[in-house]
């Protein structure tokens, strides 16, 4: 059964990265993935998967079990059937299990993706032609339900979602902004403490600093002891919010 919450316990990954390798792997996607992981965000990047005509069942499962999908549109993204099939799966997960989708426009105008213009128009025209060559007999009956139409619809839908673009000339700042946005979305499932906490942050800081200095190799069990009503549960929730992810 599909999850009804974007923060279900069934998630395996925090983020799935959808991208065309030759365009962005070294210059942007790999540095972004590393920054996410350094921030404690479990990101999936298909480094070791051999690509074929269709995406594998294991890759589909990785998409399904990711809370957030970052779609990195680059100039020749739509050249890849693999990328487009991943995109269809991502949009399916957005509809059925509230997966969060964040588009990133790398050296491409969002309107070109949305309206399939320039390189995106050329690439989709090529896909249409190939489909027609394979299915000439059935064109009048089936083209409007073809994968090409669904790819175009997915491109338009994702390009209409608020995201990021490489207009920011400083790549490190852009990556930082994306990591912060992802962190905020992941932290949206935090426990409610109180509307106006007083004195909580200092207690949480004191405890977490002590743990970080000790660097235990095994899990710790921490006991909070005190009279009823002094704020033990509140402190416990605040600690969870700080280190839970």
N, CA, C and O of each residue as an XYZ file, in Angstrom:
980
protein
N       0.851     -1.199      0.000
C       0.000      0.000      0.000
C       0.882      1.243      0.000
O       1.868      1.304      0.734
N       0.543      2.203     -0.794
C       1.319      3.443     -0.860
C       1.185      4.213      0.434
O       0.136      4.215      1.078
N       2.271      4.866      0.799
C       2.268      5.661      2.021
C       1.404      6.893      1.851
O       1.329      7.458      0.760
N       0.753      7.311      2.920
C      -0.068      8.525      2.875
C       0.683      9.722      3.410
O       0.143     10.829      3.442
N       1.912      9.521      3.828
C       2.700     10.612      4.393
C       4.050     10.673      3.745
O       4.645      9.630      3.474
N       4.576     11.893      3.478
C       5.890     12.011      2.881
C       6.999     11.678      3.856
O       8.172     11.714      3.485
N       6.662     11.357      5.087
C       7.688     11.041      6.076
C       7.415      9.689      6.706
O       7.565      9.507      7.914
N       7.008      8.736      5.862
C       6.718      7.393      6.315
C       7.986      6.678      6.742
O       9.072      6.962      6.236
N       7.842      5.736      7.689
C       8.991      4.972      8.164
C       9.496      4.008      7.103
O      10.541      3.385      7.289
N       8.761      3.868      5.973
C       9.165      2.948      4.926
C      10.266      3.524      4.043
O      10.811      2.804      3.207
N      10.610      4.799      4.203
C      11.642      5.396      3.365
C      12.995      4.761      3.639
O      13.344      4.489      4.787
N      13.756      4.526      2.570
C      15.135      4.052      2.680
C      16.108      5.199      2.476
O      17.147      5.262      3.134
N      15.774      6.106      1.566
C      16.640      7.242      1.236
C      15.928      8.557      1.525
O      14.704      8.656      1.438
N      16.721      9.556      1.870
C      16.169     10.901      2.015
C      15.983     11.552      0.648
O      14.986     12.232      0.403
N      16.959     11.336     -0.244
C      16.954     12.023     -1.541
C      17.360     11.066     -2.659
O      18.296     10.279     -2.519
N      16.634     11.156     -3.769
C      17.014     10.471     -5.004
C      17.430     11.531     -6.011
O      16.709     12.508     -6.213
N      18.592     11.350     -6.650
C      19.097     12.314     -7.623
C      18.858     11.796     -9.038
O      19.381     10.751     -9.426
N      18.063     12.538     -9.798
C      17.759     12.208    -11.184
C      18.525     13.177    -12.073
O      18.316     14.387    -11.981
N      19.418     12.666    -12.941
C      20.283     13.552    -13.722
C      20.851     12.797    -14.920
O      20.829     11.567    -14.957
N      21.357     13.542    -15.894
C      22.073     12.943    -17.023
C      23.566     13.050    -16.756
O      24.120     14.146    -16.684
N      24.204     11.904    -16.611
C      25.595     11.848    -16.195
C      26.574     12.682    -17.000
O      27.324     13.460    -16.411
N      26.602     12.556    -18.316
C      27.589     13.313    -19.100
C      27.475     14.823    -18.929
O      28.462     15.541    -19.093
N      26.286     15.310    -18.601
C      26.080     16.760    -18.456
C      26.548     17.290    -17.105
O      27.195     18.334    -17.035
N      26.218     16.567    -16.028
C      26.373     17.184    -14.701
C      27.064     16.327    -13.644
O      27.317     16.815    -12.542
N      27.376     15.068    -13.942
C      27.864     14.196    -12.868
C      29.058     14.800    -12.123
O      29.018     14.947    -10.901
N      30.099     15.142    -12.842
C      31.325     15.626    -12.195
C      31.238     17.081    -11.760
O      31.751     17.459    -10.707
N      30.581     17.893    -12.586
C      30.611     19.339    -12.338
C      29.589     19.798    -11.308
O      29.758     20.849    -10.689
N      28.516     19.006    -11.117
C      27.489     19.479    -10.182
C      26.878     18.374     -9.318
O      26.812     18.514     -8.096
N      26.434     17.282     -9.938
C      25.683     16.282     -9.190
C      26.524     15.606     -8.110
O      26.063     15.446     -6.981
N      27.753     15.207     -8.444
C      28.604     14.557     -7.447
C      28.922     15.488     -6.273
O      28.830     15.054     -5.125
N      29.294     16.759     -6.516
C      29.502     17.673     -5.388
C      28.235     17.889     -4.557
O      28.312     18.000     -3.334
N      27.067     17.949     -5.213
C      25.805     18.101     -4.484
C      25.545     16.870     -3.619
O      25.160     16.995     -2.457
N      25.753     15.691     -4.183
C      25.539     14.452     -3.433
C      26.451     14.390     -2.219
O      26.025     13.992     -1.135
N      27.695     14.781     -2.399
C      28.646     14.765     -1.288
C      28.224     15.754     -0.204
O      28.314     15.444      0.984
N      27.767     16.930     -0.599
C      27.325     17.930      0.375
C      26.106     17.435      1.149
O      26.005     17.659      2.355
N      25.185     16.766      0.464
C      24.010     16.207      1.136
C      24.434     15.161      2.169
O      23.960     15.166      3.305
N      25.326     14.274      1.761
C      25.769     13.209      2.662
C      26.539     13.761      3.854
O      26.397     13.263      4.970
N      27.353     14.785      3.623
C      28.089     15.397      4.730
C      27.154     16.065      5.728
O      27.511     16.247      6.892
N      25.963     16.429      5.278
C      24.965     17.040      6.159
C      24.078     15.997      6.826
O      23.098     16.340      7.488
N      24.423     14.721      6.650
C      23.655     13.660      7.282
C      22.426     13.251      6.497
O      21.549     12.568      7.025
N      22.353     13.663      5.237
C      21.203     13.346      4.387
C      21.565     12.141      3.517
O      22.554     12.172      2.786
N      20.769     11.092      3.600
C      21.037      9.851      2.871
C      20.587     10.005      1.429
O      19.402      9.873      1.123
N      21.536     10.286      0.545
C      21.226     10.554     -0.861
C      21.583      9.360     -1.731
O      22.621      8.727     -1.535
N      20.718      9.055     -2.694
C      20.963      7.968     -3.645
C      21.411      8.563     -4.968
O      20.727      9.394     -5.564
N      22.586      8.111     -5.413
C      23.113      8.517     -6.720
C      23.545      7.236     -7.425
O      24.320      6.457     -6.872
N      23.051      7.012     -8.637
C      23.246      5.720     -9.300
C      24.637      5.578     -9.907
O      24.787      5.483    -11.125
N      25.651      5.566     -9.046
C      27.034      5.471     -9.511
C      27.346      4.137    -10.180
O      28.061      4.083    -11.181
N      26.804      3.071     -9.618
C      27.260      1.743    -10.005
C      26.249      0.951    -10.823
O      26.420     -0.252    -11.018
N      25.203      1.605    -11.303
C      24.166      0.891    -12.042
C      24.455      0.966    -13.535
O      24.646      2.048    -14.092
N      24.485     -0.202    -14.175
C      24.699     -0.244    -15.618
C      23.413      0.154    -16.325
O      22.355     -0.418    -16.063
N      23.498      1.114    -17.202
C      22.307      1.635    -17.860
C      21.977      0.839    -19.122
O      22.864      0.449    -19.880
N      20.692      0.612    -19.325
C      20.222     -0.072    -20.517
C      19.077      0.705    -21.120
O      18.964      1.912    -20.911
N      18.236      0.030    -21.860
C      17.107      0.684    -22.501
C      16.045      1.097    -21.491
O      15.394      2.128    -21.660
N      15.870      0.303    -20.448
C      14.837      0.574    -19.461
C      15.456      0.606    -18.064
O      16.462     -0.053    -17.802
N      14.839      1.382    -17.174
C      15.354      1.441    -15.815
C      15.065      0.121    -15.115
O      14.043     -0.519    -15.365
N      15.973     -0.274    -14.240
C      15.866     -1.565    -13.575
C      14.866     -1.512    -12.433
O      14.485     -0.439    -11.964
N      14.443     -2.710    -11.990
C      13.510     -2.798    -10.874
C      14.130     -2.232     -9.607
O      13.438     -1.611     -8.800
N      15.439     -2.442     -9.424
C      16.108     -1.931     -8.219
C      16.136     -0.409     -8.207
O      16.038      0.214     -7.150
N      16.270      0.187     -9.390
C      16.275      1.650     -9.467
C      14.876      2.200     -9.237
O      14.718      3.232     -8.583
N      13.871      1.535     -9.758
C      12.489      1.945     -9.492
C      12.213      1.902     -7.995
O      11.557      2.791     -7.451
N      12.716      0.865     -7.335
C      12.502      0.741     -5.898
C      13.214      1.865     -5.148
O      12.693      2.381     -4.159
N      14.403      2.242     -5.615
C      15.129      3.344     -4.977
C      14.330      4.637     -5.076
O      14.297      5.425     -4.130
N      13.685      4.856     -6.219
C      12.850      6.048     -6.379
C      11.664      5.989     -5.421
O      11.354      6.962     -4.735
N      11.003      4.822     -5.386
C       9.822      4.657     -4.537
C      10.133      4.870     -3.060
O       9.284      5.345     -2.306
N      11.343      4.522     -2.647
C      11.682      4.563     -1.230
C      12.485      5.809     -0.858
O      13.198      5.818      0.145
N      12.365      6.857     -1.669
C      13.033      8.129     -1.387
C      12.000      9.183     -1.002
O      10.963      9.305     -1.654
N      12.275      9.936      0.043
C      11.352     10.987      0.485
C      11.272     12.126     -0.517
O      10.200     12.670     -0.785
N      12.443     12.478     -1.069
C      12.555     13.637     -1.942
C      13.276     13.222     -3.221
O      14.222     12.435     -3.174
N      12.838     13.743     -4.350
C      13.537     13.541     -5.617
C      14.013     14.889     -6.130
O      13.216     15.815     -6.282
N      15.302     15.003     -6.396
C      15.847     16.211     -7.019
C      16.084     15.901     -8.494
O      16.882     15.028     -8.833
N      15.387     16.620     -9.360
C      15.494     16.422    -10.807
C      16.408     17.506    -11.367
O      16.070     18.688    -11.318
N      17.557     17.112    -11.897
C      18.537     18.071    -12.394
C      18.424     18.149    -13.918
O      18.941     17.296    -14.640
N      17.744     19.183    -14.385
C      17.580     19.392    -15.822
C      18.835     20.063    -16.380
O      19.271     21.099    -15.876
N      19.404     19.470    -17.412
C      20.585     20.016    -18.075
C      20.275     20.117    -19.572
O      19.241     19.612    -20.009
N      21.135     20.750    -20.365
C      20.810     20.981    -21.771
C      20.426     19.727    -22.559
O      19.566     19.797    -23.437
N      21.048     18.582    -22.261
C      20.766     17.371    -23.031
C      20.099     16.284    -22.187
O      20.172     15.098    -22.508
N      19.452     16.707    -21.110
C      18.741     15.770    -20.228
C      17.736     14.927    -21.006
O      17.697     13.706    -20.851
N      16.921     15.575    -21.844
C      15.840     14.880    -22.550
C      16.353     13.944    -23.636
O      15.565     13.206    -24.227
N      17.651     13.955    -23.913
C      18.230     13.015    -24.876
C      18.170     11.592    -24.319
O      18.147     10.621    -25.076
N      18.146     11.480    -22.991
C      18.215     10.178    -22.329
C      16.828      9.616    -22.032
O      16.075     10.190    -21.246
N      16.494      8.490    -22.664
C      15.251      7.787    -22.341
C      15.261      7.359    -20.876
O      14.220      7.353    -20.218
N      16.428      7.006    -20.375
C      16.577      6.560    -18.990
C      16.135      7.663    -18.041
O      15.347      7.421    -17.126
N      16.642      8.878    -18.256
C      16.266     10.016    -17.409
C      14.768     10.265    -17.465
O      14.134     10.516    -16.440
N      14.210     10.194    -18.660
C      12.784     10.470    -18.834
C      11.929      9.389    -18.181
O      10.877      9.689    -17.617
N      12.367      8.143    -18.252
C      11.617      7.070    -17.582
C      11.698      7.224    -16.058
O      10.718      6.987    -15.351
N      12.864      7.618    -15.564
C      12.980      7.915    -14.130
C      12.011      9.029    -13.749
O      11.361      8.974    -12.706
N      11.926     10.032    -14.603
C      11.047     11.168    -14.332
C       9.593     10.725    -14.231
O       8.860     11.198    -13.363
N       9.168      9.815    -15.118
C       7.798      9.293    -15.049
C       7.557      8.595    -13.717
O       6.501      8.759    -13.106
N       8.536      7.817    -13.271
C       8.396      7.104    -12.001
C       8.333      8.087    -10.839
O       7.558      7.895     -9.902
N       9.143      9.138    -10.897
C       9.134     10.154     -9.846
C       7.767     10.828     -9.770
O       7.237     11.037     -8.679
N       7.201     11.166    -10.915
C       5.893     11.826    -10.916
C       4.795     10.884    -10.430
O       3.829     11.318     -9.802
N       4.947      9.602    -10.721
C       4.007      8.620    -10.180
C       4.068      8.605     -8.658
O       3.033      8.574     -7.992
N       5.292      8.626     -8.106
C       5.459      8.624     -6.646
C       4.966      9.933     -6.039
O       4.475      9.950     -4.910
N       5.094     11.007     -6.771
C       4.560     12.288     -6.277
C       3.043     12.218     -6.136
O       2.475     12.742     -5.177
N       2.386     11.563     -7.105
C       0.936     11.444     -7.068
C       0.460     10.448     -6.008
O      -0.522     10.702     -5.311
N       1.155      9.324     -5.890
C       0.633      8.223     -5.076
C       1.124      8.216     -3.637
O       0.450      7.679     -2.758
N       2.306      8.814     -3.380
C       2.819      8.761     -2.010
C       3.408     10.084     -1.544
O       4.216     10.124     -0.616
N       2.994     11.167     -2.199
C       3.384     12.514     -1.764
C       4.892     12.728     -1.723
O       5.395     13.470     -0.879
N       5.602     12.088     -2.618
C       7.041     12.331     -2.703
C       7.274     13.801     -3.062
O       6.591     14.343     -3.931
N       8.228     14.440     -2.401
C       8.557     15.834     -2.684
C       9.492     15.886     -3.886
O      10.484     15.159     -3.934
N       9.183     16.739     -4.852
C      10.007     16.872     -6.058
C      10.587     18.281     -6.118
O       9.858     19.268     -6.018
N      11.911     18.365     -6.282
C      12.604     19.651     -6.370
C      13.354     19.705     -7.701
O      14.310     18.954     -7.895
N      12.940     20.580     -8.617
C      13.685     20.705     -9.878
C      14.893     21.628     -9.735
O      14.865     22.614     -9.000
N      15.948     21.278    -10.455
C      17.146     22.101    -10.516
C      17.468     22.297    -12.000
O      17.675     21.323    -12.724
N      17.511     23.552    -12.451
C      17.741     23.862    -13.854
C      19.201     24.262    -14.036
O      19.603     25.371    -13.682
N      19.986     23.347    -14.591
C      21.427     23.558    -14.720
C      21.758     23.964    -16.162
O      21.689     23.155    -17.087
N      22.114     25.223    -16.320
C      22.453     25.779    -17.642
C      21.320     25.584    -18.652
O      21.562     25.348    -19.836
N      20.094     25.684    -18.171
C      18.942     25.573    -19.060
C      17.834     26.470    -18.534
O      17.652     26.600    -17.323
N      17.097     27.087    -19.447
C      15.983     27.964    -19.085
C      14.779     27.114    -18.701
O      14.383     26.238    -19.470
N      14.184     27.349    -17.527
C      13.005     26.568    -17.119
C      11.890     26.578    -18.170
O      11.195     25.575    -18.336
N      11.711     27.684    -18.874
C      10.650     27.748    -19.879
C      10.943     26.829    -21.066
O      10.015     26.358    -21.724
N      12.220     26.571    -21.345
C      12.561     25.639    -22.419
C      12.162     24.216    -22.046
O      11.735     23.436    -22.897
N      12.306     23.886    -20.753
C      11.885     22.567    -20.279
C      10.359     22.500    -20.285
O       9.774     21.522    -20.750
N       9.729     23.539    -19.770
C       8.265     23.560    -19.631
C       7.565     23.460    -20.978
O       6.570     22.750    -21.117
N       8.089     24.173    -21.968
C       7.433     24.236    -23.279
C       8.140     23.395    -24.339
O       7.761     23.411    -25.511
N       9.177     22.655    -23.915
C       9.979     21.832    -24.831
C      10.461     22.644    -26.029
O      10.121     22.363    -27.178
N      11.263     23.658    -25.722
C      11.839     24.494    -26.765
C      13.349     24.259    -26.840
O      13.932     23.612    -25.970
N      13.962     24.791    -27.884
C      15.404     24.691    -28.116
C      15.867     23.235    -28.028
O      15.295     22.381    -28.706
N      16.872     22.924    -27.225
C      17.385     21.544    -27.216
C      16.318     20.556    -26.760
O      16.288     19.418    -27.230
N      15.444     20.978    -25.852
C      14.387     20.062    -25.387
C      13.386     19.794    -26.515
O      12.899     18.671    -26.650
N      13.078     20.797    -27.315
C      12.195     20.597    -28.445
C      12.823     19.675    -29.480
O      12.157     18.796    -30.026
N      14.116     19.883    -29.748
C      14.821     19.041    -30.711
C      14.859     17.586    -30.253
O      14.655     16.666    -31.046
N      15.123     17.391    -28.961
C      15.243     16.025    -28.439
C      13.893     15.317    -28.421
O      13.819     14.129    -28.735
N      12.832     16.020    -28.060
C      11.511     15.392    -28.040
C      11.040     15.097    -29.472
O      10.351     14.103    -29.702
N      11.405     15.948    -30.427
C      11.074     15.682    -31.825
C      11.748     14.400    -32.283
O      11.160     13.613    -33.025
N      12.987     14.189    -31.840
C      13.713     12.970    -32.191
C      13.039     11.740    -31.579
O      12.916     10.702    -32.230
N      12.604     11.865    -30.323
C      11.903     10.746    -29.685
C      10.592     10.425    -30.410
O      10.240      9.260    -30.591
N       9.878     11.477    -30.822
C       8.623     11.275    -31.551
C       8.881     10.511    -32.854
O       8.156      9.578    -33.197
N       9.936     10.931    -33.574
C      10.245     10.299    -34.845
C      10.595      8.825    -34.657
O      10.160      7.975    -35.434
N      11.368      8.530    -33.641
C      11.737      7.137    -33.382
C      10.509      6.310    -33.023
O      10.374      5.159    -33.437
N       9.611      6.921    -32.241
C       8.391      6.192    -31.876
C       7.563      5.890    -33.122
O       7.037      4.786    -33.264
N       7.446      6.859    -34.021
C       6.664      6.683    -35.240
C       7.266      5.602    -36.137
O       6.544      4.837    -36.776
N       8.598      5.551    -36.177
C       9.250      4.535    -36.998
C       8.966      3.129    -36.474
O       8.864      2.174    -37.244
N       8.841      3.020    -35.154
C       8.577      1.708    -34.552
C       7.100      1.348    -34.592
O       6.746      0.169    -34.602
N       6.232      2.364    -34.617
C       4.796      2.113    -34.453
C       3.954      2.753    -35.557
O       2.835      3.202    -35.309
N       4.486      2.791    -36.752
C       3.814      3.507    -37.838
C       2.393      3.001    -38.067
O       1.489      3.793    -38.333
N       2.190      1.702    -37.968
C       0.878      1.121    -38.233
C      -0.170      1.558    -37.223
O      -1.354      1.676    -37.538
N       0.300      1.798    -35.990
C      -0.653      2.067    -34.910
C      -0.699      3.541    -34.518
O      -1.254      3.889    -33.476
N      -0.130      4.388    -35.328
C      -0.004      5.804    -34.961
C      -1.346      6.433    -34.578
O      -1.465      7.040    -33.513
N      -2.332      6.293    -35.421
C      -3.595      6.994    -35.194
C      -4.309      6.519    -33.939
O      -5.105      7.259    -33.361
N      -4.033      5.289    -33.512
C      -4.744      4.734    -32.367
C      -4.028      4.967    -31.046
O      -4.677      5.144    -30.015
N      -2.714      4.969    -31.060
C      -2.000      4.887    -29.786
C      -1.035      6.022    -29.472
O      -0.528      6.088    -28.352
N      -0.760      6.922    -30.422
C       0.289      7.904    -30.153
C      -0.029      8.797    -28.954
O       0.865      9.132    -28.176
N      -1.297      9.182    -28.802
C      -1.648     10.111    -27.723
C      -1.512      9.472    -26.339
O      -1.561     10.169    -25.326
N      -1.346      8.179    -26.299
C      -1.086      7.520    -25.021
C       0.329      6.996    -24.936
O       0.645      6.191    -24.059
N       1.184      7.445    -25.841
C       2.538      6.912    -25.927
C       3.435      7.468    -24.824
O       3.089      8.422    -24.127
N       4.604      6.832    -24.693
C       5.586      7.278    -23.707
C       6.067      8.686    -24.013
O       6.393      9.438    -23.094
N       6.117      9.062    -25.300
C       6.594     10.398    -25.669
C       5.669     11.469    -25.105
O       6.133     12.471    -24.562
N       4.366     11.260    -25.233
C       3.404     12.216    -24.691
C       3.549     12.301    -23.178
O       3.511     13.391    -22.607
N       3.713     11.158    -22.530
C       3.847     11.142    -21.068
C       5.137     11.811    -20.630
O       5.164     12.464    -19.586
N       6.212     11.665    -21.403
C       7.457     12.368    -21.095
C       7.248     13.883    -21.170
O       7.671     14.625    -20.284
N       6.595     14.321    -22.233
C       6.359     15.760    -22.405
C       5.496     16.311    -21.270
O       5.763     17.398    -20.757
N       4.486     15.578    -20.887
C       3.623     16.016    -19.792
C       4.401     16.089    -18.480
O       4.201     17.009    -17.687
N       5.292     15.114    -18.252
C       6.095     15.108    -17.021
C       7.074     16.275    -17.003
O       7.251     16.916    -15.967
N       7.712     16.560    -18.138
C       8.630     17.695    -18.219
C       7.912     18.998    -17.880
O       8.425     19.821    -17.121
N       6.733     19.177    -18.443
C       5.960     20.394    -18.181
C       5.564     20.489    -16.712
O       5.669     21.553    -16.103
N       5.108     19.376    -16.148
C       4.648     19.378    -14.759
C       5.780     19.703    -13.789
O       5.599     20.512    -12.879
N       6.933     19.089    -13.969
C       8.051     19.332    -13.047
C       8.600     20.742    -13.221
O       8.978     21.386    -12.242
N       8.645     21.225    -14.456
C       9.163     22.575    -14.705
C       8.273     23.648    -14.101
O       8.707     24.788    -13.937
N       7.036     23.304    -13.769
C       6.133     24.253    -13.117
C       6.280     24.276    -11.600
O       5.639     25.082    -10.926
N       7.121     23.399    -11.060
C       7.358     23.357     -9.616
C       8.489     24.326     -9.267
O       9.495     24.391     -9.974
N       8.326     25.057     -8.204
C       9.383     25.983     -7.772
C      10.642     25.200     -7.419
O      10.587     24.187     -6.722
N      11.780     25.688     -7.914
C      13.030     24.984     -7.662
C      14.223     25.918     -7.679
O      14.147     27.044     -7.188
N      15.328     25.449     -8.246
C      16.575     26.203     -8.276
C      17.097     26.262     -9.711
O      16.760     25.425    -10.548
N      17.933     27.277     -9.972
C      18.598     27.323    -11.274
C      20.022     27.825    -11.101
O      20.379     28.402    -10.074
N      20.823     27.593    -12.127
C      22.253     27.898    -12.041
C      22.560     29.341    -12.389
O      23.694     29.663    -12.744
N      21.558     30.224    -12.290
C      21.812     31.649    -12.495
C      22.765     32.176    -11.427
O      23.487     33.149    -11.648
N      22.759     31.520    -10.263
C      23.710     31.859     -9.206
C      25.100     31.447     -9.674
O      25.349     30.256     -9.858
N      26.024     32.407     -9.873
C      27.340     32.067    -10.438
C      28.228     31.268     -9.492
O      29.219     30.682     -9.927
N      27.888     31.234     -8.205
C      28.722     30.536     -7.230
C      28.117     29.160     -6.937
O      27.114     29.046     -6.232
N      28.744     28.118     -7.491
C      28.209     26.768     -7.358
C      28.107     26.344     -5.898
O      27.143     25.682     -5.512
N      29.085     26.716     -5.089
C      29.068     26.307     -3.683
C      27.870     26.909     -2.956
O      27.262     26.254     -2.110
N      27.530     28.156     -3.282
C      26.371     28.792     -2.646
C      25.076     28.123     -3.087
O      24.157     27.937     -2.290
N      25.015     27.764     -4.360
C      23.822     27.091     -4.891
C      23.629     25.739     -4.210
O      22.520     25.396     -3.800
N      24.699     24.983     -4.095
C      24.619     23.676     -3.437
C      24.211     23.843     -1.980
O      23.409     23.065     -1.463
N      24.756     24.844     -1.325
C      24.385     25.112      0.063
C      22.902     25.414      0.187
O      22.243     24.938      1.112
N      22.375     26.204     -0.739
C      20.946     26.549     -0.715
C      20.081     25.299     -0.892
O      19.055     25.152     -0.228
N      20.495     24.405     -1.783
C      19.725     23.180     -2.016
C      19.753     22.292     -0.787
O      18.725     21.745     -0.387
N      20.932     22.146     -0.184
C      21.053     21.318      1.024
C      20.170     21.875      2.137
O      19.505     21.112      2.838
N      20.156     23.181      2.304
C      19.318     23.802      3.338
C      17.839     23.559      3.059
O      17.072     23.278      3.980
N      17.437     23.667      1.796
C      16.033     23.450      1.435
C      15.629     22.004      1.705
O      14.541     21.742      2.217
N      16.505     21.073      1.361
C      16.222     19.652      1.615
C      16.127     19.397      3.115
O      15.232     18.688      3.575
N      17.047     19.973      3.870
C      17.045     19.783      5.324
C      15.747     20.297      5.936
O      15.175     19.659      6.821
N      15.288     21.443      5.465
C      14.039     22.008      5.985
C      12.856     21.086      5.703
O      11.987     20.911      6.557
N      12.819     20.501      4.517
C      11.714     19.609      4.169
C      11.772     18.317      4.980
O      10.737     17.791      5.387
N      12.962     17.815      5.209
C      13.100     16.601      6.019
C      12.744     16.869      7.472
O      12.155     16.020      8.143
N      13.103     18.053      7.956
C      12.854     18.404      9.351
C      11.416     18.824      9.602
O      11.043     19.113     10.739
N      10.600     18.859      8.545
C       9.196     19.240      8.721
C       8.450     18.240      9.585
O       7.356     18.531     10.069
N       9.035     17.055      9.784
C       8.389     16.043     10.604
C       8.844     16.057     12.051
O       8.688     15.063     12.760
N       9.399     17.160     12.493
C       9.884     17.241     13.864
C       8.743     17.223     14.873
O       7.591     17.512     14.547
N       9.095     16.877     16.102
C       8.130     16.851     17.198
C       7.846     18.272     17.687
O       8.756     19.098     17.757
N       6.605     18.551     18.019
C       6.255     19.859     18.574
C       6.756     19.953     20.015
O       6.514     19.057     20.824
N       7.446     21.028     20.324
C       7.951     21.229     21.688
C       7.011     22.183     22.416
O       6.100     21.735     23.112
N       7.212     23.473     22.269
C       6.304     24.489     22.804
C       6.373     25.690     21.871
O       7.310     25.816     21.083
N       5.391     26.564     21.957
C       5.375     27.732     21.077
C       6.532     28.683     21.340
O       7.157     29.187     20.407
N       6.812     28.923     22.609
C       7.868     29.879     22.956
C       8.800     29.260     24.000
O       8.696     29.572     25.187
N       9.718     28.374     23.557
C      10.604     27.700     24.517
C      11.571     28.678     25.185
O      12.171     29.526     24.524
N      11.710     28.549     26.482
C      12.632     29.386     27.256
C      13.593     28.469     28.014
O      13.169     27.623     28.801
N      14.889     28.650     27.765
C      15.882     27.870     28.466
C      16.108     26.472     27.924
O      16.937     25.735     28.457
N      15.388     26.088     26.875
C      15.516     24.737     26.319
C      16.812     24.591     25.531
O      17.525     23.598     25.672
N      17.110     25.584     24.702
C      18.249     25.477     23.799
C      19.562     25.287     24.558
O      20.422     24.518     24.129
N      19.717     25.981     25.677
C      20.967     25.861     26.436
C      21.139     24.456     26.997
O      22.248     23.921     27.010
N      20.037     23.854     27.463
C      20.111     22.493     27.987
C      20.435     21.489     26.879
O      21.265     20.598     27.058
N      19.770     21.644     25.738
C      20.019     20.753     24.601
C      21.457     20.888     24.132
O      22.117     19.887     23.852
N      21.947     22.119     24.045
C      23.315     22.367     23.602
C      24.308     21.715     24.552
O      25.273     21.090     24.112
N      24.079     21.854     25.841
C      24.994     21.286     26.838
C      25.099     19.769     26.694
O      26.194     19.208     26.741
N      23.955     19.113     26.521
C      23.951     17.656     26.417
C      24.558     17.170     25.105
O      25.360     16.235     25.102
N      24.184     17.794     23.995
C      24.669     17.331     22.697
C      26.158     17.604     22.520
O      26.856     16.821     21.876
N      26.652     18.704     23.084
C      28.085     18.987     23.028
C      28.857     17.895     23.761
O      29.901     17.440     23.293
N      28.341     17.483     24.904
C      29.012     16.438     25.688
C      29.077     15.132     24.897
O      30.109     14.461     24.886
N      27.980     14.774     24.238
C      27.966     13.528     23.472
C      28.918     13.598     22.287
O      29.626     12.634     21.997
N      28.935     14.744     21.597
C      29.787     14.861     20.414
C      31.261     14.792     20.776
O      32.074     14.311     19.987
N      31.615     15.274     21.977
C      33.009     15.216     22.416
C      33.421     13.801     22.789
O      34.576     13.416     22.603
N      32.476     13.025     23.318
C      32.784     11.655     23.711
C      32.901     10.729     22.509
O      33.676      9.773     22.548
N      32.154     10.988     21.450
C      32.151     10.191     20.233
C      32.020      8.694     20.532
O      32.916      7.922     20.192
N      30.932      8.280     21.154
C      30.767      6.873     21.521
C      30.649      5.987     20.276
O      30.094      6.392     19.255
N      31.189      4.765     20.391
C      31.114      3.822     19.280
C      29.791      3.074     19.285
O      29.381      2.541     18.254
N      29.117      3.026     20.430
C      27.844      2.329     20.535
C      26.747      3.329     20.887
O      27.019      4.453     21.310
N      25.511      2.896     20.704
C      24.374      3.756     21.035
C      24.345      4.052     22.531
O      24.646      3.181     23.347
N      23.989      5.255     22.883
C      23.891      5.664     24.280
C      22.441      5.647     24.747
O      21.530      5.936     23.972
N      22.233      5.314     25.998
C      20.932      5.460     26.642
C      21.077      6.591     27.654
O      21.881      6.504     28.581
N      20.303      7.641     27.474
C      20.405      8.815     28.336
C      19.157      8.908     29.217
O      18.033      8.877     28.715
N      19.355      9.021     30.497
C      18.249      9.169     31.428
C      18.071     10.622     31.843
O      19.035     11.277     32.240
N      16.848     11.131     31.755
C      16.536     12.484     32.221
C      15.724     12.334     33.510
O      14.616     11.797     33.493
N      16.281     12.809     34.620
C      15.683     12.587     35.936
C      15.272     13.916     36.548
O      15.997     14.904     36.433
N      14.124     13.947     37.193
C      13.693     15.167     37.860
C      12.239     15.077     38.273
O      11.537     14.130     37.918
N      11.800     16.053     39.013
C      10.414     16.088     39.471
C       9.456     16.275     38.295
O       9.854     16.752     37.233
N       8.210     15.902     38.487
C       7.206     16.072     37.471
C       6.980     17.547     37.151
O       6.915     18.382     38.054
N       6.861     17.860     35.868
C       6.554     19.217     35.464
C       7.748     20.130     35.257
O       7.573     21.313     34.966
N       8.970     19.601     35.402
C      10.140     20.480     35.250
C      10.628     20.554     33.803
O      11.552     21.312     33.506
N      10.020     19.777     32.895
C      10.368     19.914     31.483
C      11.189     18.784     30.887
O      11.840     18.969     29.858
N      11.168     17.607     31.523
C      11.968     16.494     30.997
C      11.515     16.085     29.595
O      12.345     15.900     28.704
N      10.225     15.945     29.400
C       9.703     15.539     28.091
C       9.992     16.603     27.042
O      10.320     16.284     25.899
N       9.871     17.855     27.430
C      10.139     18.946     26.492
C      11.586     18.916     26.026
O      11.873     19.074     24.839
N      12.505     18.710     26.988
C      13.926     18.633     26.636
C      14.181     17.426     25.742
O      14.934     17.525     24.773
N      13.563     16.280     26.056
C      13.753     15.069     25.253
C      13.292     15.292     23.808
O      13.968     14.865     22.872
N      12.152     15.954     23.622
C      11.657     16.240     22.273
C      12.617     17.182     21.534
O      12.890     16.994     20.348
N      13.119     18.183     22.239
C      14.026     19.141     21.613
C      15.325     18.464     21.190
O      15.884     18.780     20.140
N      15.798     17.539     22.007
C      17.012     16.789     21.647
C      16.762     15.947     20.412
O      17.588     15.894     19.500
N      15.609     15.289     20.393
C      15.253     14.462     19.229
C      15.219     15.309     17.956
O      15.736     14.892     16.919
N      14.618     16.484     18.033
C      14.531     17.362     16.870
C      15.908     17.772     16.356
O      16.095     17.977     15.157
N      16.865     17.889     17.266
C      18.204     18.346     16.893
C      19.031     17.237     16.261
O      19.779     17.483     15.315
N      18.904     16.025     16.773
C      19.795     14.949     16.310
C      19.073     13.772     15.684
O      19.719     12.836     15.213
N      17.709     13.798     15.665
C      16.959     12.623     15.216
C      17.320     12.146     13.831
O      17.493     10.949     13.605
N      17.436     13.093     12.887
C      17.701     12.677     11.510
C      19.099     12.119     11.368
O      19.497     11.719     10.274
